[in-house]
Each structure stands twice: as structure tokens, then as C-alpha cells.
Amino acid sequence: MNTQLQRLNGESEEQFIWRLGQLYDAGLAERSWAELADIINHTFRPEGVEYTESTYRKQYQSAKKFFEAGVFNDLNENEYLNGLEEKRREIEKERVKLRTEKIEYNRWLREEARDEMILECVSDAIAKLEPVQIPTKIETVQSEKGFVLSFGDEHYGAEFEIKGLHDEIITAYSPEIFEKRMWQLFNRVVDIICKEEITDLHVFSMGDFADGCLRVSQLMKLRYGVVDGTLKYAEFISQWLYELSRYVHIHYQMTNGNHTELRMLGQPKGTFTEDNMGKVVASFIKLRLQGNPNFEFIENPSGYIFTQIAGYNFLGIHGEEKDLKRSIKDFSKIYSTPIDYLITGHVHHGSLEDVGINSAVITIPSLMGTDPYALKLKYLSNPGASLIVMDSERGKECEYSIALN
């Protein structure tokens, strides 16, 4: 057989028919269309399937008609194929855009549904509770002193026991132990209120009220799910603040911790900073204590705690900073406001580092105390809280370090 009548490597059926037709017209095929049809059938058709010569000849004649009409004069083969490829890419880009829009829309729907679900849980939980009574209004007294109670790292819902060398319990934690410590704290604070004749008290909640949002492994040591645990904590702390508001006017602020940040879809730290269960607790407290003349919920747009006490600027953060002494200077620059005292939690133990005259970093202990993770790192600490007395001239005058057990 004439080698020109054989299919070339990679040649499509249409290209083969066109080339055979060109050879036929040029008198180089040395075959009739019927014979050329046999070659095409043998090359491209499965056994038992044959098209007539008319089929292939009409295909060629149609293509030839367009060719002779000059349809392809302005495009060589590569330009034509490149044009088709460009159109294909444009179509694919539009498809990708559409898929992306659908993904974003579905993500938005999931977020909206999750937020609505949580809000519904909060609303339902509050609706089932007995109304909180309104306490008698406490008349505040102007003073040169200021008072701030700080507590945090409650990790509510966690349960564990740490055993010693002789099978004794070194420390333990549970929701019941948390509540016991909070009422111990309450009694100590009331004693200090009476001793110092306090009428105004700043209360700082330093974050990480719950445990279990940070990583999946933590869920194994939790008594409650994330939402249920949050609602139980929110109701307890609301009642606790209400009882305290019967003795003193409260200026309450809170900041969110890393353990209550929701990390959906296995995303790393900081991906969903706005999705924090602290928002649920804040909403719960505001709803439960609305109308209470002795309670003020203060929110700063930065998400941090910020206020002035006895003339000194306090900034409260959870405490995930490598160098807190440097941070107090950095925050002062960022917000163009001098920060005199930076107060933090996070590390589960109390400390004070002077930064300058009447300026310091104050770290408060945790309600939880030592946990199994801290024990692995050989870090031990007592559970506790802090009540600081500020003087307008001397700055931090004293601190009641409240040990709990």
C-alpha cells in the first residue's frame, strides 16, 4: 500500500479523511473513494462496522467547501487551535469563578446557620431560666483608690485527677470544684469589700473560661459539649456576678482566650479569631443582668479590656505574647495611648514585672491550677485570683493574692 495512505502517528480521523481527500484530488491516492473508505473503516471502525464511501466523501466535500470559501485564510492551523484553546480557557475560568462563588455562598450559609443555632440555644436556655431579681442600688462613693478583681483560665467542663507517688490525689478538677472555688473567691472578695469599704469594683475576666475548642484531644476529658458547657458556665457566672452585685457596683469586662476560639475544619490558630465562644458568654451575661443598677458590662472595640483605674490606664489581654514587657510598649504605640499596667492570664500562675515607675505587667493565676499538660512540662501552680488596690499617687498599692483550693 502507498505509505501516504497510512495513518500518521497521532493523526485524528478528520485529519486522515482530509489528507486522503487532498491526495485523491491531486491524483496521488491511486485509489477510488470506495477503496479509500475501506482504508478509513479498517483504521478507525471496529470489526463489523463499516461506513460507505459516500459518508467520508461528503465529509471531505463539506470541509473542502469551507476551505475554498476562505473561511480559514486568516488562520493557520496553530492559530486556529490556539484560538480554540483560549476560548476553552475562558470558559473554564468562568466555571471556576462560578464554583468559587458557590463555595463562598455555602460557607456563608454554614456560618449563618451555626451562628443562628448558637443564638437559638442561648435564647432557649435563657427563656427556661427564672428571672434574676433586681438588687437594691448601691450608692457609689468618690475615692482616690480603685479596685480590680481579676480571674480567668477556668477551663470549665474539664475533669481530671493527678495522682502522686503513693496513689494520693495531688490535684483534681471538675465543674463542681470550679464552682466551689468560685464561691470561696466570692466570700473572700466580700470580706475585702467590707474591709476596704469598696463601692465600685472593676471585674476582669481574662479568658479561657472553657476547655475543648482548641484541639480534638481535649474533648475526651470534657463532661459537656462545647455549646452545653458554654451555656452552663454562662449561667453560673451570671448568677455569681448577680450575687456580687448585691454588695458592690461592678464594672465588668472580659477578653477572649485561645481555648475558646473555634477552629473549624482543622484550621490553625488565628484563622477564625472572630469565632469565639466568649461572644456567647458575653451575650448571655448582658441578657441575664440587664436592668441591674449595680452592674455595667463594658466592651472595648479592640476586643481587649481597657479602662482607667485611679488615674492609671489598664489594658487586659489573655496573654499569648512572647515578651509581655515589650508588649506593654508595643500596645502603647499601636493605640497611641500610654499603657501603665498590662494585666494577663494564660500562663496559669501569678507574677509581677516592673516596667517603669508606676508601670508593670501583672499576670494572674488560674482558677484551674495545675493540669496534666502543665505537669508534663513540670509547671506547678496553685489555683487563685487577684484583687489589686490602686492609689492615685502611688499606683499599685497592694494586691490580695487569693489562694483557692
C-alpha positions, 0 to 999 in steps of 0.5 A, a space after each residue: 500500500 502507498 505509505 501516504 495512505 497510512 495513518 500518521 502517528 497521532 493523526 485524528 480521523 478528520 485529519 486522515 479523511 482530509 489528507 486522503 481527500 487532498 491526495 485523491 484530488 491531486 491524483 496521488 491516492 491511486 485509489 477510488 473513494 470506495 477503496 479509500 473508505 475501506 482504508 478509513 473503516 479498517 483504521 478507525 471502525 471496529 470489526 463489523 462496522 463499516 461506513 460507505 464511501 459516500 459518508 467520508 466523501 461528503 465529509 471531505 466535500 463539506 470541509 473542502 467547501 469551507 476551505 475554498 470559501 476562505 473561511 480559514 485564510 486568516 488562520 493557520 492551523 496553530 492559530 486556529 487551535 490556539 484560538 480554540 484553546 483560549 476560548 476553552 480557557 475562558 470558559 473554564 475560568 468562568 466555571 471556576 469563578 462560578 464554583 468559587 462563588 458557590 463555595 463562598 455562598 455555602 460557607 456563608 450559609 454554614 456560618 449563618 446557620 451555626 451562628 443562628 443555632 448558637 443564638 437559638 440555644 442561648 435564647 432557649 436556655 435563657 427563656 427556661 431560666 427564672 428571672 434574676 431579681 433586681 438588687 437594691 442600688 448601691 450608692 457609689 462613693 468618690 475615692 482616690 483608690 480603685 479596685 480590680 478583681 481579676 480571674 480567668 483560665 477556668 477551663 470549665 467542663 474539664 475533669 481530671 485527677 493527678 495522682 502522686 507517688 503513693 496513689 494520693 490525689 495531688 490535684 483534681 478538677 471538675 465543674 463542681 470544684 470550679 464552682 466551689 472555688 468560685 464561691 470561696 473567691 466570692 466570700 473572700 472578695 466580700 470580706 475585702 469589700 467590707 474591709 476596704 469599704 469598696 463601692 465600685 469594683 472593676 471585674 476582669 475576666 481574662 479568658 479561657 473560661 472553657 476547655 475543648 475548642 482548641 484541639 480534638 484531644 481535649 474533648 475526651 476529658 470534657 463532661 459537656 459539649 462545647 455549646 452545653 458547657 458554654 451555656 452552663 458556665 454562662 449561667 453560673 457566672 451570671 448568677 455569681 456576678 448577680 450575687 456580687 452585685 448585691 454588695 458592690 457596683 461592678 464594672 465588668 469586662 472580659 477578653 477572649 482566650 485561645 481555648 475558646 476560639 473555634 477552629 473549624 475544619 482543622 484550621 490553625 490558630 488565628 484563622 477564625 479569631 472572630 469565632 469565639 465562644 466568649 461572644 456567647 458568654 458575653 451575650 448571655 451575661 448582658 441578657 441575664 443582668 440587664 436592668 441591674 443598677 449595680 452592674 455595667 458590662 463594658 466592651 472595648 472595640 479592640 476586643 481587649 479590656 481597657 479602662 482607667 483605674 485611679 488615674 492609671 490606664 489598664 489594658 487586659 489581654 489573655 496573654 499569648 505574647 512572647 515578651 509581655 514587657 515589650 508588649 506593654 510598649 508595643 500596645 502603647 504605640 499601636 493605640 497611641 495611648 500610654 499603657 501603665 499596667 498590662 494585666 494577663 492570664 494564660 500562663 496559669 500562675 501569678 507574677 509581677 514585672 516592673 516596667 517603669 515607675 508606676 508601670 508593670 505587667 501583672 499576670 494572674 493565676 488560674 482558677 484551674 491550677 495545675 493540669 496534666 499538660 502543665 505537669 508534663 512540662 513540670 509547671 506547678 501552680 496553685 489555683 487563685 485570683 487577684 484583687 489589686 488596690 490602686 492609689 492615685 499617687 502611688 499606683 499599685 498599692 497592694 494586691 490580695 493574692 487569693 489562694 483557692 483550693 
